[in-house]
Amino acid sequence: MGGARLDTSVAHNARVWNYWIGGKDNYEVDQRVGKHVADMFPLIRDIARADRWFLGRAVRFLAEERGVRQFLDIGTGLPTADNTHEIAQRIAPDSKIVYVDNDPIVLAHARTLLTGTSQGATDYIDADVHDPTAILERASGTLDFDRPVAVMMLGILNFVLDYEAARDIVAKVMAQVPAGSYLVLTHPTHDAEVGGEGQIPAMKFWNENATPPITARSGAEITAFFDGLELLEPGLVSCARWRADDAAATAVPQYGAVAVKP
């Protein structure tokens, strides 16, 4: 989640991520930095795609098997094909989705692309992940917080550099949703068992040449985001392997998990 004004002189995560997954909503500076990171750490394109596929599987699972009809997608990034609301509303047209981001280019695209079904609701709020109180207050205009909500934090807490602050954000949001709600989360890791050690120099380059700064965390640190919640099978795994059709899918150094609030 970036600043308030559009700056095309510095690479920005939302646009570089868009470049990595083959999108067109990026600038030359994003392509240059994105290519350099990908040359340093070729897995990054696989991570970007795996994270996107994880989103699709998680939303389908929650909508089809768990009957979830409300989604709060924090740090949505640039719209592409099969966004949260498109997947959920194909399954249940009355689904309600609120997207949250505060990057101006994301905001511009969200207003034109994130249109949902007439039976449901799709909204976008311009807010920062560091201010969960504001997010919840504004999301309550669309979502009913007396009913279960799937809170989605895909690749967003890695931009909250202070670990305790990141844990506090999750705790505050999950405290305001009722039992039967879900936390859907992905986060990059430096754990060697999933090939994460290569992220360290690439993230150093990123932090020196792009915005916002990013950090990776260990599996143990990421697991702690789910404290007080019940992790659903298969637990915290490489997001490429979470309920994947191909059980032998190549692991990427980005963990993913879904948990329910008891």
C-alpha positions in Angstrom: 0.0 0.0 0.0 1.6 3.2 -1.2 1.3 6.9 -0.7 -1.5 9.2 -1.7 -0.1 10.5 -5.0 0.8 8.6 -8.1 4.6 8.6 -8.6 5.7 7.1 -11.9 9.4 7.8 -11.2 9.8 5.0 -8.6 8.8 1.4 -9.1 5.7 0.4 -7.0 4.7 -3.0 -5.8 1.2 -3.1 -7.2 2.5 -2.2 -10.7 5.5 -4.5 -10.5 3.4 -7.4 -9.3 1.1 -6.7 -12.3 4.1 -6.9 -14.6 5.2 -10.2 -13.1 1.8 -11.8 -13.8 1.7 -10.5 -17.3 -0.5 -7.5 -16.9 -0.3 -4.1 -18.7 -0.9 -1.7 -15.9 2.7 -0.8 -15.2 5.4 1.7 -16.3 8.9 1.5 -17.7 10.4 1.9 -14.2 8.3 -1.0 -12.9 9.3 -3.2 -15.8 13.0 -2.3 -15.3 13.0 -3.0 -11.5 10.7 -6.0 -12.0 13.0 -7.6 -14.6 16.1 -7.0 -12.4 14.4 -8.6 -9.4 13.3 -11.5 -11.6 16.8 -11.9 -13.0 18.1 -12.0 -9.4 15.4 -14.3 -8.1 13.6 -16.1 -11.0 11.1 -17.7 -8.7 9.4 -14.3 -8.2 7.2 -14.8 -11.3 6.2 -18.2 -10.0 5.4 -16.7 -6.6 3.2 -14.1 -8.2 1.2 -16.7 -10.2 1.0 -19.1 -7.3 -0.3 -16.4 -5.0 -3.0 -15.5 -7.6 -4.0 -19.2 -8.0 -4.2 -19.5 -4.2 -6.6 -16.6 -4.1 -8.9 -18.4 -6.6 -8.8 -21.7 -4.7 -9.4 -20.1 -1.3 -12.3 -18.0 -2.5 -13.9 -20.9 -4.2 -13.4 -23.1 -1.2 -15.0 -20.6 1.2 -17.9 -19.7 -1.1 -18.7 -23.3 -2.2 -17.8 -25.4 0.8 -18.1 -23.0 3.7 -21.0 -20.8 2.5 -19.1 -17.5 3.0 -20.9 -14.6 1.4 -18.8 -11.7 2.7 -15.2 -11.0 1.8 -12.9 -8.2 3.1 -9.9 -8.1 0.7 -7.2 -5.9 2.3 -4.4 -4.9 -0.1 -6.1 -6.0 -3.2 -3.6 -4.7 -5.7 -4.4 -4.0 -9.3 -7.4 -5.8 -10.7 -6.7 -8.7 -13.1 -8.8 -11.6 -14.3 -10.8 -13.5 -11.7 -10.7 -11.1 -8.8 -12.3 -12.0 -5.5 -15.7 -10.6 -6.3 -15.9 -12.3 -9.7 -15.1 -15.7 -8.2 -17.4 -15.4 -5.3 -20.3 -13.9 -7.2 -20.1 -16.6 -9.9 -20.8 -19.1 -7.1 -23.2 -16.9 -5.1 -24.4 -13.8 -6.9 -25.5 -12.3 -3.5 -21.9 -12.2 -2.2 -20.6 -8.9 -0.8 -17.0 -7.9 -1.3 -15.1 -4.9 0.0 -11.6 -4.2 -1.4 -9.1 -2.1 0.5 -6.0 -0.4 -0.9 -4.5 3.1 -0.9 -2.4 3.2 -4.0 -3.8 5.8 -6.4 -3.3 3.6 -9.6 -5.2 0.8 -7.8 -7.9 3.2 -6.9 -8.3 4.5 -10.4 -8.6 1.0 -11.9 -10.8 -0.3 -9.1 -13.4 2.3 -9.8 -13.8 1.2 -13.4 -13.2 -2.6 -13.1 -14.6 -3.8 -9.9 -18.3 -3.9 -10.8 -20.2 -6.8 -9.4 -23.6 -8.4 -9.7 -26.9 -6.6 -9.0 -27.8 -9.1 -6.3 -24.6 -8.6 -4.3 -22.4 -5.7 -3.6 -18.8 -4.7 -4.5 -17.1 -1.8 -2.9 -13.7 -0.3 -2.8 -12.3 1.8 0.1 -9.2 3.9 0.0 -7.5 3.0 3.4 -4.2 1.9 4.8 -3.5 -1.5 6.3 -1.8 0.3 9.2 -5.2 1.7 10.2 -7.5 -1.3 10.8 -10.0 0.7 12.7 -10.7 2.9 9.7 -10.9 -0.1 7.4 -13.5 -1.8 9.7 -15.6 1.3 10.1 -15.8 2.0 6.4 -16.3 -1.6 5.4 -19.3 -1.8 7.7 -21.2 0.3 5.2 -21.3 -2.8 2.9 -20.5 -5.8 5.1 -22.6 -7.0 8.1 -20.1 -7.7 10.9 -22.7 -9.8 12.7 -22.3 -12.4 10.0 -19.2 -14.3 9.0 -16.6 -12.5 7.0 -13.6 -13.9 5.1 -10.7 -11.4 5.8 -8.2 -11.7 3.0 -4.6 -10.5 3.6 -2.7 -11.8 0.6 0.9 -10.5 0.3 0.1 -7.4 2.4 1.6 -7.9 5.9 5.0 -8.2 4.4 4.8 -4.4 3.9 4.2 -3.9 7.6 7.9 -4.1 8.6 7.3 -4.1 12.4 6.4 -7.7 13.3 4.4 -6.8 16.5 2.5 -4.1 14.5 1.6 -6.7 11.9 0.4 -9.1 14.5 -1.6 -6.3 16.1 -3.3 -5.4 12.8 -4.5 -9.0 12.3 -5.7 -9.3 15.9 -7.7 -6.1 15.7 -9.4 -7.0 12.5 -10.2 -10.6 13.6 -11.5 -9.3 17.0 -14.2 -7.4 15.1 -15.6 -10.3 13.0 -17.9 -12.9 14.5 -17.2 -16.6 15.1 -17.3 -18.5 11.9 -15.2 -15.9 10.1 -12.0 -16.7 8.3 -8.5 -15.3 7.8 -7.0 -16.0 4.4 -3.3 -15.0 4.3 -0.2 -15.3 2.2 3.3 -14.1 3.1 6.8 -14.4 1.6 9.3 -16.4 3.6 13.1 -16.8 3.7 12.8 -20.4 4.9 15.3 -22.5 3.0 13.0 -25.6 2.8 10.8 -23.7 0.3 13.7 -21.9 -1.5 13.3 -18.7 0.4 16.9 -17.8 0.9 17.1 -16.3 -2.6 14.5 -13.7 -1.6 16.9 -11.9 0.8 19.2 -10.2 -1.7 16.3 -9.6 -4.1 14.3 -7.9 -1.3 17.4 -5.8 -0.4 17.6 -4.6 -4.0 13.8 -3.9 -3.9 14.0 -1.9 -0.7 16.8 0.3 -2.3 15.0 0.8 -5.6 11.3 0.6 -5.1 8.4 1.2 -2.8 7.0 0.3 -0.3 9.7 -1.6 1.5 9.1 -5.3 2.1 10.2 -8.0 4.5 10.1 -11.8 4.6 9.3 -13.8 7.7 9.8 -17.4 9.0 7.1 -20.0 8.9 6.9 -19.8 12.7 6.4 -16.0 12.6 3.7 -16.3 9.9 1.9 -19.1 11.8 1.6 -16.7 14.8 -0.6 -14.5 12.8 -3.2 -17.2 13.2 -3.1 -17.3 17.0 -6.6 -17.9 18.5 -7.8 -19.2 15.1 -8.1 -22.8 13.9 -6.0 -23.5 10.8 -7.8 -25.6 8.2 -6.1 -28.4 6.4 -3.5 -28.5 5.0 -2.3 -25.8 7.5 0.5 -23.4 6.6 2.1 -24.5 3.4 3.6 -23.1 0.3 0.7 -21.3 -1.3 1.3 -23.3 -4.6 0.4 -26.4 -2.7 -2.6 -25.3 -0.7 -5.5 -27.5 -1.8 -3.8 -27.7 -5.2 -5.1 -30.0 -7.9 -1.5 -31.1 -8.5 -0.3 -32.4 -5.2 3.3 -32.4 -6.6 3.1 -28.6 -7.5 6.5 -27.0 -7.1 6.8 -25.2 -3.8 7.4 -21.4 -3.8 8.7 -19.4 -0.9 5.3 -17.8 -0.1 3.3 -19.4 2.6 -0.5 -19.6 2.5 -3.2 -20.7 4.9 -6.9 -20.3 5.8 -8.1 -20.4 9.4 -11.5 -20.1 11.0 -12.4 -18.1 14.1 -14.0 -20.5 16.6 
